[in-house]
Amino acid sequence: MTTEQLTPHGEVDHVDLTLTGMTCAACANRIEKKLNKLDGVTATVNYATEKANVSFDPAAVSTEQLVHAVESIGYGATVPSPDVDAGPDPAEARIADLWRRLVVAAVLGVPVLVLSMASALQFRGWQWVALVLATPVAMWSAWPFHKAAWRNAQQAAASMDTLVSVGVIASYGYSLYALVATPAGDLGMDMPMSLLARRGDTHHLYLEVASTTVALILAGRWFEARAKRRAGGALRALLALGADEASVIQADGTEVVRPVSELRVGDRFVVRPGERIATDGVVVDGSSAVDMSLVTGESVPVEVGPGSAVTGATINTNRRLVVRATRVGADTALAQMARLVEAAQGGKAPVQRLADRVAGVFVPVVITLAVATLGFWFARTGSLTQAMTPAVAVLIIACPCALGLATPTALLVGTGRGAQLGILIKGPEILESTRRVDTIVLDKTGTITTGRMDVVDVQPADGVHRTQLLRLAASVEMGSEHPIARAVVRAAEHEGIAVTVPADFVAQAGVGAGGTVDGAWVAVGRAPEALAGSGEGHTVVAVHRDGALAGTIAVADTVKPTSRAAIERFRGLGLRPLLLTGDHLAAATSVGEQVGLTVDEVVAGVLPEQKVAEVQRLQAAGRVVAMVGDGVNDAAALAQADLGIAMGTGTDVAIEASDLTLVRADLHAAADAIQLSRRTLAVIKGNLFWAFAYNVAAVPLAMSWLLSPVVASAAMAFSSVFVVSNSLRLRRFDPGV
């Protein structure tokens, strides 16, 4: 459907609504359908980021109507304020609320469970103490489930929240009824541990179910909410890279410090060595080397002078610059990168957990069976009290205790094992992609390579010794912070060569440095093309002594020793490796050859938006893409990829935008991460299957009044133990097997 068809008035507005109240992917689908029913509205709702991206015709609908539409089906929606400090973060508030409810459920629920399951501990009146302890859990701690269940009922829908709520209400309600209206409330009552169902037995209570179920499901929701909270971290980290202030040159030539938000196109501002460039612009005075790794990922700073374009948030390394602003605010490259990351994150299809998908059918079926059981046994016995026992047993045996543990326990054990291996997995929704990944895109600098310039070749001229050449060059470069200069000095130190402080030291950005060493004038600078070699991807500097060439020194970003073997492991896992870098073709091709990549598996000279486009191109061709990177320029591509893997030695932006973080700066860890993620996902699916299998097998027994309350509780406990035990197998995961 085209924009013109949607908006006959020809005007389209966009808004990102912040949503609250969603508990599963079904909620996101419900909100999306409601918004898209409005005239002139096209909406996409993302459960992971809890946002609705809405395009609408302002002549047909207002933002207030959009918010009202969401609220009309029981959810919350707000239009984000431009003031980031306008109020508390809703996601943080929800996590804190879940934690408080979980603590109450655990602290009060454990005594109820112990009293209910251990007859020896059942003192006189214990059941009334259990009721007092279980009431806050069933009412306050479980309130989010009751609220969601009521909202689902209004929409004629069902989810896991419905099952939790119905199970808690049924178990608590029946227990309260039994205490008040049957001998179960007698002070001397004890709950017998009978293995066989006994019709007419009204002494059994289900308060432990109302308590432990809530605690287990809340624990799973808390872990999930914490993982989802990280989804917006990439944008916060990216925007934090920008400068806060700029030294603006006024008409009279004086400087005044202003917030970057007050900069206007045409303003001239000063950037001193070590400072970040405030906004996109053109150099009008001065020359320097600018660290452009934010944009290109290339480790060598770019030489700039009058007329050179520079990008905001990049770093001026060594000399003063005066820059005229050409783009400010939302038009800057940094802001565009932030939009790329947000669009990539928002465009991911939210992973809907298997439990939620099955719940749409399972919940109505269980409720129907419970009602049918109640009607059948009431007709047979004529006693509503007795008929409630098997009916409640149906609801209780279907309660998702094991389901509440299925995902969080496997995730906890899997992530714990991952941490031992240097792998951080952010959440359960990430694991879904690892099973299907067939292409792995690798950044070059800092991922395949070390990200640090090192001397790779020294070519002295005739009559000059290699040690002498390094001594001359290192003596001049020892006063410079340029990456090439540091590489030369490191090489000399590594070989034990003594360097001296040069006299008359001079440094000129874009040209090189010079000084007097041992009475001779020594100049070190970029070598002309004739001396630079045949394009092996090296940066070559020429060293002259009193005007005569003393030799050349080649530096390069060197390949990590483990990269080639790791890439072979990727192939063994069924993944096709691709090198994607902002560096120039010669350097990329040289690195590709060293790690066993073919020419058609190397893509060079790509900017951040082009990296995203390349990932999208692969996805459009039917490939499921994993991306490994470490730089800011990789953030949007990491977010766009089906599976983003960040090197932990990289930038915060890359780490926040990724799905998996590798603490070790080793590509072997990426292969380990994929193997571990696949294994963890398999365990989660196995847990979910068996959790449902226990329920499905036990429901007919409960309906037949063949399942005693003790056996029902034991079956639920055993299913939970099985799920936990199955998850604990991940502790023995060995990536080499």
C-alpha positions, 0 to 999 in steps of 0.5 A: 500500500503506497503512502499516496493511497493512505494519505489522500491529503498528501501529508504524512507525519511520523511518531514513535509511541512508547507502549506499556502493558505488553506481556507477550508478542500477542499483545504487540499484534493486538495493538498493531491491528488496532492502530492499522484500523484507523484511517490513514494509519500505517503502524508497526509495533515492536515487542522487544523495544516496546515502541509503535512506529506510526505513519499517519495522515494528520488531517484524518487522525491526531496523535491523541486519537492514536494514544486513545486507540491503544488505551481503548484495548487496555494498554498504555501509550505516550508520545516521547518527550524531546526532553530526555530528563522529562521523567523516569524510564518506564522500562526501569520502573517496570523492572523494579516493579517486577523485582518487588513483586518477585521478592514478595512472592518468594519470601512469602511463598517458600514457607507456604510450599514447605508447610503444604508439602511436609506433613510433619511441619503442619502445626495446629492452625498451619493452614490459616497461616499459609492463607495469610502468607499466600494472600499477598502473593495471589493478590498483589504479586500476581496482579500483572497476570490478573490485569493482563488476563482481564484485558485478554478476556475483553478482547476474546483472547488468551495468553500465558497470562490467562492461564497463570491468572486462572490457575492462581485464582482457582487454586486460591479460591478453592482453598479459601472456600475449603477453609471457610466452608469445609472441615479443611478449616479446622485448627487440627487439620493436617493435609494427608500425603495420599497417593491415590485420589479419594473422592469426598476428601475436602482436606486438600488445599492448593495454596502452595500452587497459588504462591510458587506459580506466581514466583516462578513466572515472575522470575522469568518475566524479570529476566526477560524485562532486563534483557529487553531493557538493553535494546535501547542501549545502543542509541544511548551509547551512540548519542553519548559519543557526540560533543556537549559543547563547542567553542564558537568564533564570534564576529569580533573574533572572540570565542564563546563556549555554547552547547552543541544544540545551539549550533547553527549552519555557518557557525565557525568553531574551534577544535583543539587536539584531543577534542571531538568535532562538535558537528559535521562541517568543513575545515576553514583553517588549520590542518591535522589528522582526524580519527575517523574510525567512528565512520570508516572503522579504519585505524589510520587517522585521516589527514585534513586541511582547509576544504576537507569535510569532517564528521561530528563526534570524530576526534582531532588528534594533534593540531588546532582546527577551525571548522564551519558547520554544514549540518547540525542536529538531526541532519548530522552523520551521528544522528543518521547513524542513530536512526539506522540503529533504531530502524534496524532494531525496530525492523526485527520481527519480535520472537514469540516464545513457543509457550505464548504461541501454544497458549492461544490454543492450550488455555481455552482448551484447559478452561473448557475441560475444567468446566466440563469436568465440573459439570460432569462430576456435579451431575454424577455426585450431586455435590458441588464441593466434591465436583470442584476437586477434579475441576480444580485439579485440571486447572492446577495440573495445567498451571505452567510451573515448569513453563515458568522455568523452561526458558529462564533456567536454560538461559541462566545456565547457558549464559553462565557457561557462556560467561566462563567461555567469554560469551555474553548472551543478552536474552532468550529471543536472540537464540532463535536466530542462531539455529538458522544463521547461514552467513557470517559477516566479519568486520576487519579492524579489531575483529579479524585484525588486532586494530593496532598498527605494527611495523611489518617491513623495514627496507633500509637503503644501501649503506644503511643498517636496519637497526640504524634506520629504525633508530633514526625513525623512532627518535623523530617519532617518539614525540608524536601520538600518531598511530604510525609513529607509535608503531615505529617507536614500539618496534624499536623498543621491542628490538632493544634499540636506544632512541634519542630526543631529537633537536629542533623537532617539527611536526606538520599534519599531513606531511610528517615530522622532522628533527635533528638526530646525531647532527643530521636532519631526519625527516619521516613522512608518508612515502610517495607512490613510487616507494609505497610498494605494489599495494599490499595494504600497508602504509609506507613511511619514508625516512630521509637523512639530510635529504637522502633516502635512508629507507622505508618502513611499512606498517599495517594492522596485523591479523590476529593469529587465531582468525584463520582457524576461526574462519575455518570453524565457521565453514564447518558450522555451515556458515559462509564468511564475508569480510565487510570493511570501510578500509580500502580494497588493497588492505582488505584483500591482503587481510582476506588472503591471509585468513583464507577468504576468496576475492568474492568474499571481501567487500571493501570501502563501505560506510556505515549505511552501506554496511547496513545495505549490504546486510539487507541485500544478503537478507533479501537474497534469503540469507540469515546473517550474523554480523561480527564487529567492534566499532561504532561504524558497525553498530547499525549493521549489528542491529540489522543482522539477524544475529549481532556479535560484538567484540567486548574490546570494542565500543559501547555502541557496538556492544549495546547494538549486538545480541551476543558480546564476546569478552575475548577478542578472539573469533574462536569465541564467535564460533563458540557463541553460535554453538552454545546458543544453538545448544541452549535453544535446543534445551529451551525447546526441549524444556517447553515440550516436556513441560507441556507433555506432563500437563497434557498427559496428566489432564485426562487423569485429573478429569477422571478423578484418578489424580490425587492432590498429592500426586498432582503437586508431585507431578508439577514438582517433578516436571519442574525438577526435570526442566531444571535438570535438563537445563543444568546439562548446559554446564558441561557444554564443550565447544570442542565437541 
